Amino acid sequence: MINNSIYIQSQQEVFDVVIVGSGAGGGMAAHTLTKAGAKVCVLEAGQPFDPADPKNITQLKWPYESPRRGTGTTRAFGDFDAAYGGWEIDGEPYTRKNGTKFDWFRARMVGGRTNHWGRISLRFGPDDFKRKSIDGLGDDWPIGYDDMKPFYDKIDKMLGVFGTNEGLRNDPDGFFLPPPKPRLHELMIKKANKALGIPTYPSRSSILTKPINSERGSCFYCAQCNRGCSAYADFSSSSVLVKPAMATGNLTLLPFAMAREVMTDAATGLATGVSYVHTGTLQEYSVRGKIVMLAASAGETARLLLNSKSSRFPEGIANSSGVVGKYINDSTGASRSAIIPSLFDRKTYNEDGVSGLHVYTPWWLDNKKLDFPRGYHIEYGGGMGMPTYGFGWGIEGINGKYARSREGIEMAAGGYGATLKEDFRRFYGSYISFAGRGEPVPREDNYCEIDPNTVDKYGIPVLRFHYKWSDYEIKQAKHMHETFEQIIHELGGQPLGPKPGADKNYGLEDPGRIIHEVGTARMGNDPKSSVVNSNCQAHDVKNLFLADASPFVSQGDKNATWTILALSLRTSEYIISERKKSNL
């Protein structure tokens, strides 16, 4: 239930578990614990959200229905996108130190950033947990793939993910639904990649290609997962985890609750609850719990830990190691696009498919033979999806550069009217894009900390980021672009725009732009060099747990969400077990 009466100065009920955040980790924890009978309170800084609520539905709306028609937006990815929030939020600043760069995306809604993501659902493999043992850089996780496999298996079956078992050692098989068929541009990419020795497999995405229970429908191939699925066919924490948790009667959901700090008992040092500010009234409240779980995202969780200071925890709760905030890392990212002349003048037909890619390329090379230590995967885009408002496949980069007429007559670029329409008809479906998503090497000198001089509109001190890419990540981006150009050449395509050079870090995106940040409260066996143990339990506070990406030791060359979910499930089951033993 959403309980408005709970907004009182001192909440009297003591919950079994108080969870901060309702995204992937928080939603999974709430779902698991409430199903086990625990009384749970979830604090969410944003608003309630259900993609099936008529007031929220933007699926199947025409581009021209956008209130701004591309001239501006209140959301980072457009007015129809399901994510309320962005890299910049009014009244919620963050800062950067010493001219370094980091862009921090936050979602302010139930379900968090799971309402907007590519739904690419890749398991970490055996090597991803033991990178130091392989290349001597960073640290190994205190757990391995065998520890995580049972939980990956459970979430595959619980949430649904399509794909195919390929027997790849570091891209482990799972329990997959049938994948959608490759579209024309993806068939062409597969053929080109085969000639180049680059593997291409069906994508692995958490979208239901067939029903798995009575609560969710299956995908009807509108290719608009980013808008929130009214059929619940894709995975979003709001609809797939929080909603069923609410149905148990064991969950109290507090939206508009911006967590300020974790409260502790002065005598024992145990966590007693969480204080928060109501984002509407700006009044401060608190909620009490026997166990506190932080699942606010790697950045917000670090912020909470560092802001929770006391005489017992002068550097922030659970931070006797001094590691909180350190080793933050985001996936590397570089992208390129091209026009494929053999796809000009295509017959138009419905080719929407699922949102995003039907095929992908996992890392396929031996880093020992390269000048960078960690790999990347490739995501492919293209096809004849519905044009979005305000722009269309970089038409401005194509217009006037090719013969527009079907008779091959060279014509000048057209900017409006009949000539522009002819350009769109001619070039529609011939655009292809490539995106590399890679693994960085975690470094202690990439960190976030509390800015001593800046608070947000709620009076809470904000984060200050210090982040620089190393030569490893820059060289990785260079390799991405070399690979993209090989594929484009094999396709007979024409790259759009110049290839970025060393002066632009070979097109490497600024840190934070891929929205895969992890590692601010890393796990480990040694309390002197880690924040939590292998069960994501704080070394310093036995009833404080983390359930997001903050405990990650390294990123992997995969998207983080499936591992966040599996790790949260593992931690939640550990809590249930320890509660039964009266250890918590």
N, C-alpha and C positions, 0 to 999 in steps of 0.2 A: 504494500500500500504506500501511496504518497501521503505522508502524515504531516499536515501543516500545523497541527497542535503541538508538535514536538519543538517548535521554535520558541523555547522559553529559556530564560537566562541560565538555568542549570537543569539539564535533562536528568530526571531521577532514575529512569530505567537503566539497568546495566545490561547491555547486550552481550551475548556470547562473543561476537566478533564485530568490530567496527572496521569497515573497509573504506579507504579513500580512493575514489576513482571507479568508473563503471565501464571502462574500455575492455580490451581483450582479457587482461589479467584480472581486473576487478570483477568483471562479469562472470568469468569462469569460477572464481573463488565464491562469489555470491551464489551461483547456481549449484555448485558442489556442496557447499556448507548448508544451505537451506534445505536441499534435498535430503541431507543427513539429519535434519531436525534442529539445527542450530538457529538461534534468533540472531539475525544479522541486520546491521544498519549500514547502508551505503551512502557516503557523502559524494555528491557530484557538483562540481562548480558551475555547470551549465544547466540548461533547461531540459524539461522532459522531452522525449522524442520517440515517436513510433512511426515508422515509414508508411504504415497502413492507415494512419489517421488522415482523414480527408484534407485537413488543413495543412498537412505536410507533403502531400503527394505532388510530385513534379514529373513523374514518369509519363511518357507519351505526350507531353506538351510540345507544341511546335516551337521552334526557335524564336519566331516572331512574338510569342507570348511572353518572352522575357521582359520585365518592366523597364529595363534599361537598353535593350537592343544592342548590347555590346559597348555602350558608352561608359560604363562604370559598373561596379559591383559591390555588394556588401559582403561577399564571400570570396575567398581566395581563388576558387575554381569556377566561379560563375553563379548567377542567381538561382540556377536549378540544382546546384550541387547540394548534397546532403550535409556537408560539414559546416557547422556554424562556428566560425573562428578564423584562424589564419596565422601567418607569420607575424602579423602586427595586430594587436587588439587594443582598442581605445582604453586607456587607463591601466593597462597591464604591460608596462614596458619591461625590457630587459636590456642589458648593456654588454658592451664588448671591451676587452682589455687590450691595450697596446696595439691598436690598429688591426687586430686579428678579426676574422670573420666567423660568424655562426648565425644562421637564421633558424629560429625556433618556432615550429608550427604547433599550435595548440587548438584543440577542439573544445567548445564549451557546450556540451550536450550529453544526455544519457547515451552511452555507447561509445563516447569519445571519438577517436580517430578511426574506429572500425566502421563508421558510417561513410567514410571516404578512404578507400584504399584499393589497390589493384586486385586484391583477393588471391594473389599468388601465394600458394601455401606449400612451401618447401620445408622438409625436415632438414635440420643440421645432420651431417654425416659423421662417421667416426673421426675423421681427420679434423673436423671443425672444433672438436673439444680438446684436441691435443696439438695445437699449432706449435707451441714452443718445442715439443719433442721432435717436430718435423723440421722447422726452419730456425730454431734457436731464438725466436723473437717473441716478446710478450710473455704470457704465462698459459699453462694448461688449465682447463677447468678441473675442479675437484671431482667431477662426475664425468661419465662417458656416455656414448650412444646407447650402450646396453642398459644403463640406468634410465634413459629417457624413452627407449623404444616402447615399453608398455603404455606409456601415456600418449605418445604419438598415435599408437594404434587406437586407443580409446577415443581421442578427439577426431580422428578420421571417421570413425563409425558414428560418433555423436553428432558431428557438425556437417559432415559430407564434404568430399573433395573429389574432383574428377582427375583422371590421369591414366597412365598405363605403367605397369611394372616392367622395368627395363633391365634389372639386374646390375645397376650402377652402384659401385661400392660406396662412393661418398655422396650419392644422391639416392638415399635408400628407398626401396619400394614401400608401398603402403596399402591401404584398403580403399580402392578407387572406384568411383562411379564412372560410367562410360564418358569419354571425352567428346566434345563436339568435333565435327569434321573440319579439317583445314579448309580455309577459303582460298580463292584463286591466288592471291598474292602470297599466301603461306605455302601453297604447293610449289610456287616458283622459288621461294626462299629455300625450301627443302631440297629442291633439285640443285640449286646453285651451291648450297652448303655441302651437299654430297660430293660434288665435283672438287670442292676445296678441302674436304676432309674435316668439316666442321659438323658435329652431331646436331641433329634437330629432333626433338621429341614432342609429343603432345604436352601441352601445358598442364600444370597441376594447380587448380584453383578451387576455392571453396564456394562453388556454385552448384546447386542441385540440378543435374541433368535428368534426374528422375526423382520422384518423391521418396523420402526416407522415413516419414512419420505423418500423422494426421494433422500436425500443427503447422506444417510448412508446405507450400506448393513447389512446383518445379519451374525451372527457367523457361520463359517464353521468348527468349532471344531478342529482347529489345535493345541490348547493348547499352543499358543505362544504369548499371549497378551503382555508379557514383551518385545517383539521385536518391538512393534508398529504395529497396525492393518492397513493394506493397504485398507481394506474394510470399515474402520471407524466403525466397529461393536462394539468396546469397547470404553469406555469413556476415552479420553485424551483431555485436554484443547486445545492443538495445533490444532487438527482436528475438534473437535465438537463445540468449542466456538470461538477461535481466527480466524479460517478460515471463518466462516459465518460473523463475525464482520468485517473482511477485505472486504468482498463482499458488505457491505453497502456503501463503499466509505467514511465512517466517521472515519476510524481508520488509524492512522499513527503508524507503528511499527518500533521501533528502536532497532535492535539487537546489540550485542556487546557493550551495554551501561551499564557500572557498576556504579550504583548510588553512589554518594559521600555524598550528604546532601540535606535536604529540605531547600530551600531558603525562607526567610521571609522578609516582609516589616518592616523596623525598627520602623516606626511610629505606625502601627496598630497591628503588630505581626501576621498578616495573612500570610499563605503560598502563595508564588508567583510562585513556580516551583521547579525544581530539577536540581542540577548540577550532571554531570556524567563524567566518563572517558571512552573514546573509547578503548576497550580492544586490538585493533589491533595497533592503532597509538599512544596510551597512551596520546593523547591530551584531554584536559578538555573542556567540552561544557556545555550548559544549555538549558533547555526547560521550557517554562512558561505555567502556567495554572491557571484558576480561582479556581479550586479545585484540591487538591492532594490526591491520594489514594495510600497507601502503601500495597502491597500484595506480598512482597518479600520472605515470610516465617517468622515464628516466630523469628528465629535468625537474619536474615538479616534486618527485620523491626526494631527490637530492636537496632541493630547496626546503622541503619540510624538515628533513633531518637536520640540516644546518641551522635552521631557524629555531629548532627545539632545544634551546640552551637552558641550563640550570647549573646550580653549584656542583651537582654530580656530573653533568655533561657540559662543561664550559665551552667545548668546541662543537657542540651539537650532539643530539642523541645518537648512540650507536657509532660514534666517530672517534673512539679512543685510538684507532689506527691512523687517523688523519687522512684516510683514503676517500671519504665521501666527496663526491664531485669530480674526483680524478679519473683518468682513463676513459672519459667520454669519447665515443666515436660514432660516426655516421657512415652509412654505405657511401662508397664512391659512386659517382654518376657521370656519364658522358653520353651524348646523343648525336645523331646525324640523321638527315633525311635525304631522300632522293626522289626523282621522277623517273618512271619506267616507260619509255616511249612505246614499247610493245603493248602496253595497257591503255594507250590512247583510244578514244572512241569506243569504249566498252558499251555493250548493251546493259542497260540498267535493270537491276532486279534486287530483291531483298537479300542482302548479304550481311545483316547486322551481327548475328551470332551472339555469343556472350560478350560481356564487357571486357575489352582488352584482348589479350593474345590467346590464340588457340594452340600455338606451338612456341617453344622456347629452346634455348641452347644452354645447358649447364656447362660449367667449366670443364674443359677437355684437354688441357695441356699440362706439361710437367714444369712447375715453376723453377725447378733446379736448372733448367735449360734457358731461363729467361732472366731479365735484369730486375725483376720485382718478385716479391715472395708469396703473394696471395692472389687468388683468382677472381673471376667475375662470371656472371651469367648474362645472357643477351635476351632482351624482350623485344618483340617485333610488333609493329603497328602498320595499319593500312586498311585497304578495302573501301567499300562504298557505304560507310556509315553516314547517318544523318549529319549534314553540316551543322556546326554550332553557330550561335548568334555572334556577330561581330567579326568573324573571320572564317576562312575556309581553306585549310590545308596549305597555307603559304602560297596562295594563288598569286600574290604580288611578286613572288620569286620566279614564277613560271611565265606569267603574262608577257607576251611579246617576244619570248625567246625561242619559240617553236612555231612552225607553220600551223596556223589555227584551222585552216580549211582542210577538209578531207581530200581535196584535190591537190594539196601540197603547195598552195599559193601562200607565199610569205606575206604577212600582214603586220601592221603596226600594233602595238599594245593598245588594248581597249580598256578604259577605266570605268565605263558604265554602259547601261543600255544593252542593245542587241549584241555588241561585240563582246562585252563581259560575259553575258549569258552563254555565248558560243564558246568562250574559253572554258567556262565551268563544265559545259557538256563534253568538250573534247578531253579535258584533263581529269574529269571525275573518275575516281577509282584507280588512278595511276600513281598516287603518292604512297611512299613506303618510308617508315621510320625505324630506327634502331636505337636501343637504349642499353648501355652496359651498366650493371649494378655489381660493384665489387667490394671486396673485403679490405679494410685498412688495417694497419698495424696499430694496436692500442698503445698510447704513450701517456706517461704520467703528466707530462707538461701540456696535454690537452685536457682542460678541466673547466668546471663551472664552480663559482663561489658566490657568496653573498656580497652584493655591492654595498659598501658601507655608507653610501650617500644617497641611495635612491630607494623609494618605496612605491608600491602601486596605490591605486585609489582606495584600497582597503586598509592601507597602512602597513602592509606586509613587505619587508625587505625583499628586493628582487634579485634574480640571478645575474651574474656577470660572467661572460664566456671568454675563454682564451683557447684558440684553436688554430692550428696551422697544419696543412698537408705536408707530408714528407716527400722526398724524392721517390719513395716506393709507390705512393698513390699517383703521383704525376706520371711516372713511367707506365703505370697500369693504364691510365687514361690514354696515353699515346698508343699503346697496344690496342685498346678498344677501337680507336679511330682507324688504325691500320687495318684491323679486321673488317670494320664497316666498309671501307673502301674496296677491299677485296671482294666482298659480297656484292656490292653495288656494281663493280666492274663485271662480275660473272653474270649478273642479271641484265647486263647491257644498259644499265641505268646512268643517269647524270646526277651527281651529287648537287644538292642545293646549298649554295653558299660555299665560301672557302673553307678548307680544312684548317682547324685552329692549330697554331704553332706553339712553340715554347713560351712566347710572350703571354699567352693566354692559358698556360698550364695544360695545353692540348685539350681544351674544352672541359676540363674537370670542373664540375659544379661546386659552388661554395658549400662548405660543410653545413649540414642542416637542411639543405634543399631537397634531399631524398626522403627525409622524414623517417629515418630508421635509427635514430640515436639510441644508444645502449651504453651500459657499463659504468654508471656513476656510483654504484654501491656494490662493487664486485664481490662474488662469492669466493671462498677459499677455506682451507683448513687452518691457516695461521691467523689468529685474531690481530696480529701485529701488521698484517699486510692486506687484510680483507675486512669487509663489513658484515657479511652474513656467512653462515656455513652452507654446506651442500643442500640443506633443506630450506634455504632462503630465510633462515632464522638468525636474527641479529646476535652476534657474539656477545654483545654487552647487555642485551635486554631480551630475556628468553621468551617473552610473550609479544615480541614485535617481529613481524614478518614482512617480506617484500614480495609483490606478486606482479611485477611488470618487467621491463627490460633492464632495470637498473642493476640486477645481479649478474648480468652477462659478463663473462671474462673477455670475450671477443665477439666479433660480429658475424663471422661466416660470410660466404659469398652468396647467401640467400637472404630473402626477406625474413624479418624477425618474428612476425606475428604467430606462426604456427608453433614456434619454440616458446614464446611468451605463454600461449595457451597451455601447452604441455607442462611447462614448468609450474604454472599456477595450479593446475590440476594436481600435480605431484605434491606441491606444498600443502594444498588444501586437504588431501588425503592423509598427509603426515599429521596435520593438526587434528583431524578427526581421530586418528589412531592414538595420538598422545593424550587427547582429552579422555578417551575411554580408559586409559591407564592412569588418569588423574595426575599426569605430569604437567598439564597446563591448566 
